[in-house]
Amino acid sequence: GIKVFITSVSANSGLKKNQQMIVDTLSAKGISFETIDISATENEEQKMFMRQTATAKSGQSVPMPPQIFSDDEYLGDYDGFYESLEDNNLDVFLKLAAPSQTSEASVTL
């Protein structure tokens, strides 16, 4: 399933906004996901996994939340998520099967 690595301990308001936007977007789209708070001591092993698997931005020594995974496969960070949303490719970014969509204007006979 989709995992969103976040932190509840940060003075960075931009980071908090980015985390919330991802969580709100996934919830609004009905996509099931799990949040993993890497600041919680019980998630130390998950935090190490995120840091070893995700990609750090230039200037960062370690990857910072939010980071998005599908099970143990790294999908990307906030920038990748946001770009996919803008391009209407979120299902591709999340490696989910494209949902069958019906236009509201369609007529079934």
Residue, then its C-alpha position, 0 to 999 in steps of 0.5 A: g500500500i501507499k506509505v507517506f513518511i511524515t514528521s510531527v516535529s518540525a519548525n518548518s511550516g513549508l514542510k508541514k504544509n506539504q505533508q498536509m497537502i499530500v494527506d488531504t489530497l490522498s484522502a479526498k481522492g479516496i486513495s488508502f494510505e498509511t502515514i508513518d511519523i518518523s519522529a516517533t521513537e517506535n518508528e526508528e526502523q522505518k525512519m532508517f529505511m526512508r533515509q536509506t531508500a529515498t533521495a535527498k534534495s541537493g543541499q540535504s544530507v538526508p531525505m526529509p519528509p514527506q516521502i512517498f512509497s508504495d510498500d517498499e518501493y520509493l515513489g518520490d517526494y512532495d515535488g514529484f507528488y505535486e507535479s504528478l497532480e498538476d499533470n493529472n498523472l497521480d495514479v501513474f506516480l503512485k503506481l496504482a491501476a488507473p481507475s475506470q472513469t465515466s464522464e458525467a456527460s455520458v449516457t448509458l443505453 
